């Protein structure tokens, strides 16, 4: 028996924030929400800095130039917080 799984389109459509969360909408209709506290650069950035994002990695990532932060949809889907500084 063959099982065919529909592969979703994990490219970023939109990025937004609420008081406690990073929210990323994907092209395939899914929405990823993660605690803002997981991403200190975003947490400590201003709302204006957070609003200035751009897609990267062929659309499979998000880059905030003013905050020097990059996140991938793969990492967000895995629930991976930002790496801690050593």
matplotlib code that plots the C-alpha trace (Angstrom):
import matplotlib.pyplot as plt

x = [0.0, 1.4, 0.6, 1.1, 1.6, 1.0, 4.1, 3.3, 4.8, 6.8, 7.7, 7.0, 3.9, 3.7, 5.3, 3.7, 3.9, 1.6, 2.6, 4.2, 4.5, 6.2, 3.6, 4.6, 2.1, 3.2, 2.2, 0.4, -2.0, -0.4, 0.5, 3.4, 3.4, 6.4, 7.1, 8.9, 11.1, 12.8, 14.3, 16.0, 17.0, 13.4, 12.2, 14.5, 13.9, 11.4, 8.1, 9.5, 12.6, 10.5, 8.2, 11.2, 11.6, 12.5, 12.3, 15.6, 16.8, 14.4, 11.5, 12.1, 13.5, 13.0, 15.7, 15.5, 18.4, 18.3, 18.3, 20.8, 18.4, 17.6, 15.1, 14.1, 10.7, 12.3, 13.5, 10.2, 8.3, 10.6, 10.1, 13.7, 14.5, 17.4, 20.9, 22.2, 25.3, 28.4]
y = [0.0, 3.4, 6.4, 9.7, 12.7, 16.1, 18.1, 21.6, 24.8, 26.0, 29.3, 32.4, 34.5, 36.9, 37.6, 39.3, 39.6, 39.9, 40.7, 37.3, 35.5, 35.4, 34.4, 33.2, 32.4, 30.0, 29.9, 26.5, 28.1, 26.9, 29.3, 28.8, 30.5, 30.5, 32.3, 35.6, 34.8, 32.1, 34.7, 37.4, 39.6, 39.8, 40.2, 43.1, 44.7, 47.6, 47.0, 48.9, 46.8, 43.6, 44.9, 45.2, 41.6, 40.1, 36.6, 34.8, 31.3, 31.2, 32.1, 29.3, 31.8, 35.2, 37.9, 41.0, 43.2, 45.7, 42.9, 40.6, 37.7, 34.8, 32.1, 29.2, 27.7, 24.3, 25.4, 27.1, 23.9, 21.8, 24.2, 25.2, 28.3, 30.5, 29.1, 30.4, 32.5, 30.7]
z = [0.0, -1.0, 1.2, -0.5, 1.8, 0.5, 1.0, 2.3, 1.1, 4.1, 2.6, 4.6, 3.7, 6.6, 10.0, 12.9, 16.7, 19.6, 23.1, 23.8, 20.5, 17.1, 14.5, 11.1, 8.3, 5.7, 2.0, 2.5, 5.1, 8.3, 11.1, 13.4, 16.8, 19.2, 22.4, 21.8, 24.8, 22.8, 20.5, 22.7, 19.8, 18.7, 22.3, 22.9, 19.5, 19.1, 17.3, 14.4, 14.2, 14.3, 11.6, 9.2, 8.2, 4.8, 3.4, 3.0, 2.0, -1.0, 1.2, 3.8, 6.3, 7.9, 8.3, 10.5, 9.2, 12.1, 14.7, 13.0, 13.5, 11.0, 11.6, 9.3, 8.9, 9.5, 12.9, 13.8, 12.8, 15.0, 17.9, 18.1, 20.2, 19.3, 20.2, 23.4, 23.4, 24.7]

ax = plt.figure().add_subplot(projection="3d")
ax.plot(x, y, z, "-o")
ax.set_aspect("equal")
plt.show()
